């Protein structure tokens, strides 16, 4: 009887093991794994904060210099919003951890929440600029239907000039040059702050490849730390677009193949 009971229990366990469906884990792509690490670095590393403080300390020094000789037009600083003023790393981490590609729909769900934190050093610098009578213009490629959430998020931290006049969202073209020229009609732009090179100069427009972007950067090298203040963003940007030849329909596996082909790897 004891032997029969043992056999019955063993058979039941074996049957359960065979009948239980095995869970299959989706492949985590290199590109998404990298974005998770980038988000962790942005959220947790003191080095990220140090680089942001360094950038905005430099911006303050440059602004103080400009204030000594203001010129005939009123002064303005132009800034991007995402990863320059507002920190969207929770959104990037969410989709990357879930192995999801970027989508405009999920992005707009995030921006509508108006819950992004600020980039270290950003609020203090822009409030300082405003206290000196310098206008702050936010030139962003967020869409017009994101305006309400964007303004709400900026006002949450009492950012200056958070109104429709100073928040210039994308209307048609993603290039920011037309909007910069719009500001220049009435103001002298003394500083531009951003995390993506098209935030600064039209040389980066029209989807240039990696080689052309590097050439443009060499051509403009005297402007960085002078008039152009770059905030670190390892998660996304035109560097990624140029890497994938601006093909936004690539699968994760296709992106991984390109990354493997282009990354420098020690061959041991």
HELIX and SHEET records of a PDB file:
HELIX    1   1 UNK A    2  UNK A   19  1                                  18    
HELIX    2   2 UNK A   30  UNK A   44  1                                  15    
HELIX    3   3 UNK A   46  UNK A   68  1                                  23    
HELIX    4   4 UNK A   89  UNK A   97  1                                   9    
HELIX    5   5 UNK A  104  UNK A  113  1                                  10    
HELIX    6   6 UNK A  122  UNK A  131  1                                  10    
HELIX    7   7 UNK A  144  UNK A  146  5                                   3    
HELIX    8   8 UNK A  147  UNK A  156  1                                  10    
HELIX    9   9 UNK A  177  UNK A  184  1                                   8    
HELIX   10  10 UNK A  197  UNK A  199  5                                   3    
HELIX   11  11 UNK A  202  UNK A  204  5                                   3    
HELIX   12  12 UNK A  210  UNK A  219  1                                  10    
HELIX   13  13 UNK A  221  UNK A  223  5                                   3    
HELIX   14  14 UNK A  238  UNK A  243  1                                   6    
HELIX   15  15 UNK A  252  UNK A  262  1                                  11    
SHEET    1   A 5 UNK A 167  UNK A 170  0                                        
SHEET    2   A 5 UNK A 135  UNK A 143  1                                        
SHEET    3   A 5 UNK A  74  UNK A  79  1                                        
SHEET    4   A 5 UNK A 187  UNK A 194  1                                        
SHEET    5   A 5 UNK A 228  UNK A 230  1                                        
SHEET    1   B 2 UNK A  86  UNK A  87  0                                        
SHEET    2   B 2 UNK A 117  UNK A 118 -1                                        
END                                                                             
